[in-house]
Amino acid sequence: MKKRWLVLGLLFSLAFNLTFLGMAGYRMWEKQKKRKDFQERVRTQRGQFWNQLQLRPEQKVYLDTLRNQFMPRVRAIRVNLQKERETLNRLMMQDKPDTVQIKKQLGRVVARQTEIDKEVFFHMLKEKESMDPRQREIFLEMIKRRMQGWAPMRGREQPDRQPPPEREPPREGARDRMFRHPEPQREKEQQP
């Protein structure tokens, strides 16, 4: 009887361990697949970027070198930015948040974000310097459309796409009436 329970326990333990290893292996495979898909998308987008600008091979090599220097710097700043944001969230979640500390921490978050913006801006200037006038014009137009907020991001440019039309303001519906502050009721003047 004891031997039977021991065998059942070992079989259960073996099944549990195999299931756990299978799940862990699947998650690792899935993560690696996502990473490869992301890297392939980046390569494709870079290829589309180069095709739009019609870059020469030496320009491609130079821009790749710039990118390989740029990405680790931005990645390091992003890690610091994430830590600063986590600290800010912890301060905000306290029972009695210290607004002075929150303001200081918010300043640190903004400073990190500003560092990223500066890195991106100067990187774009370096990229622009390596281009001929026609390429610069295309490059600046791409940047302009992205900054306007309506152009598709990450290499999926569509030169014939127009900005969205301006919309009419929404009409007042039941939901709007529900959340509107009631107007004070005026007493009707009695007419003689």
Secondary structure as the mmCIF struct_conf table of DSSP 4:
data_model
#
loop_
_struct_conf.conf_type_id
_struct_conf.id
_struct_conf.beg_label_comp_id
_struct_conf.beg_label_asym_id
_struct_conf.beg_label_seq_id
_struct_conf.end_label_comp_id
_struct_conf.end_label_asym_id
_struct_conf.end_label_seq_id
HELX_RH_AL_P HELX_RH_AL_P1 LYS A 2 LEU A 53
TURN_TY1_P TURN_TY1_P1 GLN A 54 GLN A 54
HELX_RH_AL_P HELX_RH_AL_P2 PRO A 57 MET A 92
TURN_TY1_P TURN_TY1_P2 MET A 93 MET A 93
BEND BEND1 GLN A 94 LYS A 96
HELX_RH_AL_P HELX_RH_AL_P3 THR A 99 GLU A 129
TURN_TY1_P TURN_TY1_P3 SER A 130 SER A 130
BEND BEND2 MET A 131 MET A 131
HELX_RH_AL_P HELX_RH_AL_P4 PRO A 133 GLN A 148
TURN_TY1_P TURN_TY1_P4 GLY A 149 GLY A 149
BEND BEND3 ALA A 151 ALA A 151
HELX_LH_PP_P HELX_LH_PP_P1 PRO A 152 PRO A 152
BEND BEND4 MET A 153 MET A 153
TURN_TY1_P TURN_TY1_P5 ARG A 154 GLY A 155
TURN_TY1_P TURN_TY1_P6 PRO A 159 ASP A 160
HELX_LH_PP_P HELX_LH_PP_P2 ARG A 161 GLU A 172
HELX_RH_AL_P HELX_RH_AL_P5 ALA A 174 PHE A 179
BEND BEND5 ARG A 180 ARG A 180
HELX_LH_PP_P HELX_LH_PP_P3 HIS A 181 GLN A 191
#
